[in-house]
Amino acid sequence: MIRGLKVFDISPGANPVHADFSVENLKDPLWINALKKPSAYLVRQSDLPVIRSGCAAVIDRKVKDSRKGLSAYLLGMKKKGIPLIDGNYEDTRQIFRSIRDLLSRARESGEKNLYIVGIRDTFFEEMQGMAEAHPSRRPRTTGREQADEGFAFRGRPAPFAPVPAHRLEHAGAPSDLEGSLLGMSPEIRFVRQMILRAAEVDLPVLILGAAGTGKDLVAREIHRLSGRKGPAPVYVGCGATPGPLFPSELFGHARGAWPGALRRKVGKWECAGDGTLFLDEIGELDGANQAGVLHALQDGLITPVGGSKAVAVSARILSSTNRNLYSLVRQGQFREDLFSLLSGLIIRTPSLRDIPEDIPLIARKIWKEIARDEKAELPDDILDELTRYPWPGNVRELKMVLGGLRALFARDDLKARHVRLVFSLQGRPVAEGAESGAELRMHRLARTIGRLKSVAETLHALHAGLAALRGSGSHEAPAADQSLGFHAGDLEFLCREPSLFGKKETFLAVHQLQGQLSYYLDSLLTGAGESSAGVRKHLDREIDRVIATVVKAMEDLLEGNSLQSIVPSGGGIV
């Protein structure tokens, strides 16, 4: 069996999928003819001799010239057979660009070939990680289709499979995360798991969360554990740099770019080298600067302002924002193609009001740091007072309050009233009424049910889109197509946060549906006749089933009324 990665989706941000095949498959016309669109199979260079010697149907095009595109070698061939080439690539970005160009040109010319491209074993392993990070991109196939085609997609990994220890040995102990990212709530445990996943693969990471929730800390930990060069990520404040000055800050500028530019300035991106570039508050960029970042990400090249020579860049990209980027995409305020390139993985940092059980632990650590004394402790009544407060400014605000408490009452026997005095002096509202443990559980219950309701609303919107598409000849069809695509994107966005589904079974049901939508959406919107009707009927049935699962999960939560029924022990979905 040959380990393969199939590329068939040329949309921005789409990843390869696992697709193993045998040399015997390459000899089978039925298997080849089953392809509905041009597809490229990526294999390890070390597997090329096996394919060459075992299958006469393969047309060997030798080694690709780095100066020419892949399409120049593989399109328009007069001989019938499966084109094979040894790809001479420098990085995975170059592979993606070349493969997508090949498939795009093949579609334009009407070719439905299978293309086999050998890549370096190290690049293959990196792209394997991309496929595992987004299992929903895999097409859905029936058991019969798998038997007819002679291959099967590899099984979907567990959503939170542990990171192999040997991949992180060089970067220090992952257990250090518990010391830097405090908390025992399911939300915090989930963030730590996602940091480990992000450190193992080399994908761009988008960190979402309110101000003061530690997005920069998450970026630093990903950098530390990934083994990238440099003591810390190179920081770029997208919101702090005025728009006209941002290109110079990020890309640098040439000497003489404008009056007063007496020497060349090296931009932050180039300074990052082979390390990590952290684009903080990227949601604040205007349209022109979004386009500049997009082109740099796509090409792996930057051009200093006023310069003529492009510079290759290889830094890993981490970005963060406190804004809802997906909502901005829908409103046309943020580029969808840029969002796709930035969101290889998405990590959401929780607000303090969502993790009240972690506030005492965080407060104790901050207090020890302020006091510069590891033995310094806060009384329980003060911790209770801190837990009751909603903390709109999150950890940043908590530090300010504790700093004020230390400055004003360091010599006193600290009581809860001292915290209330600090709140009053700093103009903060004083919390009223303490929440008991049962009330905290009810708070979490209400939050989880609210999130499930948002999933149910998205599913109902998909139902409405399908209903509108049934009148395919009506003037409403294009709008319905667009709406269906938007809502499918909503569901994909929700599936990036498994902890919001409450139970493992609910997450898996929604995740499976999202995978089916990814596969069927093209045929649904472009198909005709019985095939299109069949797809709609199938999706209607599946959406009904998943809605029932989500509703039952909400009912179970209301009936069980316990923290254990909301999130399994150990945190997250395992």
Backbone hydrogen bonds, N-H to C=O, Kabsch-Sander energy under -0.5 kcal/mol:
donor,donor_aa,acceptor,acceptor_aa,energy
2,I,21,F,-4.0
3,R,1,M,-0.5
4,G,2,I,-0.6
5,L,42,L,-1.9
6,K,17,V,-3.1
7,V,40,A,-2.8
8,F,6,K,-0.5
10,I,8,F,-0.6
14,A,11,S,-1.8
17,V,6,K,-2.2
19,A,4,G,-2.3
20,D,152,A,-0.8
21,F,2,I,-2.0
25,N,22,S,-0.5
26,L,22,S,-1.0
27,K,23,V,-0.6
27,K,24,E,-0.9
28,D,25,N,-1.4
32,I,28,D,-1.8
33,N,29,P,-3.0
34,A,30,L,-0.9
35,L,32,I,-1.4
39,S,113,N,-1.9
40,A,7,V,-2.4
41,Y,115,Y,-3.6
42,L,5,L,-3.3
42,L,40,A,-0.6
43,V,117,V,-2.2
45,Q,119,I,-2.1
47,D,44,R,-1.7
48,L,45,Q,-1.1
51,I,47,D,-1.6
52,R,48,L,-2.7
53,S,49,P,-2.4
54,G,50,V,-1.6
55,C,51,I,-1.1
58,V,55,C,-1.0
59,I,82,I,-2.5
60,D,58,V,-0.7
61,R,59,I,-0.6
61,R,84,L,-3.2
64,K,86,D,-2.6
68,K,65,D,-1.7
72,A,69,G,-0.9
73,Y,70,L,-1.5
74,L,70,L,-1.4
75,L,71,S,-1.9
82,I,57,A,-2.5
84,L,59,I,-2.4
85,I,116,I,-1.8
86,D,62,K,-3.1
87,G,85,I,-0.8
87,G,118,G,-2.2
89,Y,87,G,-1.0
95,I,91,D,-1.4
96,F,92,T,-2.5
97,R,93,R,-2.5
98,S,94,Q,-2.4
99,I,95,I,-2.8
100,R,96,F,-2.7
101,D,97,R,-2.0
102,L,98,S,-2.2
103,L,99,I,-2.6
104,S,100,R,-2.4
105,R,101,D,-2.4
106,A,102,L,-2.3
107,R,103,L,-2.2
108,E,104,S,-1.9
109,S,105,R,-1.9
110,G,106,A,-0.6
110,G,107,R,-0.9
111,E,106,A,-2.1
115,Y,39,S,-2.3
116,I,83,P,-2.5
117,V,41,Y,-2.5
117,V,115,Y,-0.5
118,G,85,I,-2.7
119,I,43,V,-2.5
124,F,120,R,-2.4
125,E,121,D,-2.1
126,E,122,T,-1.8
127,M,123,F,-2.4
128,Q,124,F,-2.0
129,G,125,E,-1.6
130,M,126,E,-1.2
131,A,127,M,-2.1
132,E,128,Q,-2.2
133,A,129,G,-1.7
134,H,130,M,-1.0
137,R,134,H,-1.9
138,R,135,P,-1.8
146,Q,142,T,-2.2
147,A,143,G,-2.0
148,D,144,R,-2.7
149,E,145,E,-2.5
150,G,146,Q,-1.4
151,F,146,Q,-1.0
161,A,158,A,-1.6
167,R,164,P,-1.2
168,L,165,A,-1.7
169,E,165,A,-0.7
171,A,168,L,-1.3
172,G,169,E,-1.1
176,D,173,A,-1.8
177,L,174,P,-2.2
178,E,175,S,-1.5
179,G,176,D,-1.4
180,S,176,D,-1.6
181,L,177,L,-3.5
182,L,180,S,-0.7
189,R,185,S,-2.4
190,F,186,P,-2.2
191,V,187,E,-1.8
192,R,188,I,-2.3
193,Q,189,R,-2.0
194,M,190,F,-2.4
195,I,191,V,-2.1
196,L,192,R,-1.8
197,R,193,Q,-2.1
198,A,194,M,-2.6
199,A,195,I,-2.1
200,E,196,L,-1.3
201,V,197,R,-1.4
205,V,317,I,-1.5
206,L,345,L,-3.0
207,I,205,V,-0.5
207,I,319,S,-3.1
208,L,206,L,-0.6
208,L,347,I,-2.9
209,G,321,T,-1.6
213,T,210,A,-1.3
218,V,214,G,-2.0
219,A,215,K,-2.0
220,R,216,D,-2.1
221,E,217,L,-2.2
222,I,218,V,-2.3
223,H,219,A,-2.2
224,R,220,R,-2.6
225,L,221,E,-2.5
226,S,222,I,-1.6
227,G,223,H,-0.8
227,G,224,R,-0.6
228,R,223,H,-0.9
229,K,274,D,-0.8
234,V,276,T,-3.1
235,Y,233,P,-0.6
236,V,278,F,-2.3
238,C,236,V,-1.1
238,C,280,D,-2.3
239,G,280,D,-0.5
241,T,237,G,-1.3
245,L,242,P,-1.2
246,F,242,P,-1.1
246,F,243,G,-0.9
249,E,245,L,-2.0
250,L,246,F,-2.6
251,F,247,P,-3.1
252,G,247,P,-0.6
252,G,248,S,-1.4
253,H,265,K,-1.4
254,A,305,V,-2.8
256,G,261,A,-3.1
257,A,254,A,-1.7
261,A,258,W,-2.6
262,L,260,G,-1.7
265,K,253,H,-2.6
267,G,251,F,-0.6
268,K,249,E,-2.3
269,W,250,L,-2.2
271,C,267,G,-2.2
272,A,268,K,-1.6
273,G,269,W,-0.6
273,G,270,E,-1.2
275,G,272,A,-2.8
277,L,316,R,-3.4
278,F,234,V,-3.0
278,F,276,T,-0.5
279,L,277,L,-0.6
279,L,318,L,-3.1
280,D,236,V,-2.2
280,D,278,F,-1.1
282,I,279,L,-0.7
282,I,320,S,-2.5
284,E,281,E,-1.7
285,L,282,I,-1.6
290,Q,286,D,-2.2
291,A,287,G,-2.0
292,G,288,A,-1.6
293,V,289,N,-2.1
294,L,290,Q,-2.4
295,H,291,A,-2.4
296,A,292,G,-1.8
297,L,293,V,-2.3
298,Q,294,L,-2.5
299,D,295,H,-2.4
300,G,296,A,-2.1
302,I,311,V,-2.5
305,V,252,G,-2.6
307,G,304,P,-2.4
310,A,308,S,-0.5
311,V,302,I,-3.4
313,V,300,G,-2.2
314,S,273,G,-0.7
316,R,275,G,-2.5
318,L,277,L,-2.9
318,L,316,R,-0.6
319,S,205,V,-2.6
320,S,279,L,-2.1
321,T,207,I,-1.7
325,L,323,R,-1.3
328,L,324,N,-1.9
329,V,325,L,-2.5
330,R,326,Y,-2.0
331,Q,327,S,-1.6
332,G,329,V,-1.3
333,Q,328,L,-2.6
334,F,328,L,-1.0
339,F,335,R,-2.2
340,S,336,E,-2.3
341,L,337,D,-1.6
342,L,338,L,-2.0
343,S,339,F,-1.7
344,G,342,L,-0.6
345,L,204,P,-1.4
347,I,206,L,-2.4
349,T,208,L,-3.0
349,T,347,I,-0.5
354,D,351,S,-1.4
355,I,351,S,-0.6
355,I,352,L,-1.2
358,D,355,I,-2.0
359,I,355,I,-0.5
359,I,356,P,-0.9
362,I,358,D,-2.2
363,A,359,I,-3.0
364,R,360,P,-2.4
365,K,361,L,-1.6
366,I,362,I,-2.3
367,W,363,A,-2.6
368,K,364,R,-2.1
369,E,365,K,-1.9
370,I,366,I,-2.6
371,A,367,W,-2.7
372,R,368,K,-1.0
373,D,368,K,-1.7
376,A,373,D,-1.5
383,L,379,P,-1.8
384,D,380,D,-2.5
385,E,381,D,-1.8
386,L,382,I,-2.5
387,T,383,L,-2.1
388,R,384,D,-1.4
389,Y,385,E,-0.8
389,Y,386,L,-0.6
394,N,391,W,-1.5
395,V,212,G,-1.5
396,R,212,G,-0.6
396,R,393,G,-0.7
397,E,393,G,-0.9
397,E,394,N,-0.5
398,L,394,N,-2.1
399,K,395,V,-2.3
400,M,396,R,-1.4
401,V,397,E,-2.2
402,L,398,L,-2.4
403,G,399,K,-2.4
404,G,400,M,-2.2
405,L,401,V,-2.3
406,R,402,L,-2.2
407,A,403,G,-2.3
408,L,404,G,-2.3
409,F,405,L,-2.1
410,A,406,R,-0.8
412,D,409,F,-1.3
414,L,412,D,-1.2
418,H,415,K,-1.1
419,V,415,K,-0.9
420,R,416,A,-1.8
421,L,417,R,-2.0
422,V,418,H,-2.0
423,F,419,V,-2.5
424,S,420,R,-2.2
425,L,421,L,-2.8
426,Q,422,V,-2.3
427,G,424,S,-1.2
428,R,423,F,-3.4
436,S,434,A,-0.5
440,L,436,S,-2.2
441,R,437,G,-2.0
442,M,438,A,-2.1
443,H,439,E,-2.1
444,R,440,L,-2.2
445,L,441,R,-2.5
446,A,442,M,-2.7
447,R,443,H,-2.0
448,T,444,R,-2.5
449,I,445,L,-2.5
450,G,446,A,-2.2
451,R,447,R,-1.8
452,L,448,T,-2.3
453,K,449,I,-2.2
454,S,450,G,-1.4
455,V,451,R,-1.5
456,A,452,L,-2.5
457,E,453,K,-2.5
458,T,454,S,-1.7
459,L,455,V,-2.2
460,H,456,A,-2.4
461,A,457,E,-2.0
462,L,458,T,-1.9
463,H,459,L,-2.0
464,A,460,H,-2.1
465,G,461,A,-2.1
466,L,462,L,-2.3
467,A,463,H,-2.3
468,A,464,A,-2.1
469,L,465,G,-1.6
470,R,466,L,-0.8
470,R,467,A,-0.7
471,G,468,A,-0.8
472,S,470,R,-1.7
474,S,471,G,-2.2
477,A,474,S,-1.3
480,A,476,E,-2.5
481,D,477,A,-2.6
482,Q,478,P,-2.2
483,S,479,A,-2.6
484,L,480,A,-2.7
485,G,481,D,-2.1
486,F,482,Q,-2.3
487,H,483,S,-2.6
488,A,484,L,-2.2
489,G,485,G,-1.9
490,D,486,F,-2.0
491,L,487,H,-2.0
492,E,488,A,-2.0
493,F,489,G,-2.4
494,L,490,D,-2.3
495,C,491,L,-2.0
496,R,493,F,-1.1
497,E,494,L,-1.8
500,L,497,E,-1.7
501,F,498,P,-1.8
502,G,499,S,-1.0
503,K,501,F,-2.0
507,F,503,K,-2.0
508,L,504,K,-2.5
509,A,505,E,-1.9
510,V,506,T,-2.2
511,H,507,F,-3.0
512,Q,508,L,-2.4
513,L,509,A,-1.7
514,Q,510,V,-2.3
515,G,511,H,-1.9
516,Q,512,Q,-1.9
517,L,513,L,-2.4
518,S,514,Q,-1.9
519,Y,515,G,-1.4
520,Y,516,Q,-2.7
521,L,517,L,-2.0
524,L,520,Y,-2.5
525,L,521,L,-2.2
526,T,522,D,-2.0
527,G,523,S,-2.0
531,S,528,A,-0.8
532,S,528,A,-0.7
533,A,529,G,-2.1
534,G,530,E,-2.8
535,V,531,S,-2.1
536,R,532,S,-2.3
537,K,533,A,-2.3
538,H,534,G,-2.4
539,L,535,V,-2.7
540,D,536,R,-2.8
541,R,537,K,-2.0
542,E,538,H,-2.3
543,I,539,L,-3.0
544,D,540,D,-2.2
545,R,541,R,-2.0
546,V,542,E,-2.5
547,I,543,I,-2.7
548,A,544,D,-2.1
549,T,545,R,-1.7
550,V,546,V,-2.5
551,V,547,I,-2.7
552,K,548,A,-2.3
553,A,549,T,-2.0
554,M,550,V,-2.0
555,E,551,V,-2.4
556,D,552,K,-2.8
557,L,553,A,-2.0
558,L,554,M,-2.2
559,E,555,E,-2.5
560,G,556,D,-3.5
561,N,557,L,-2.6
565,S,562,S,-0.5
566,I,562,S,-0.5
566,I,563,L,-1.2
567,V,563,L,-1.7
571,G,568,P,-1.8
574,V,572,G,-0.5
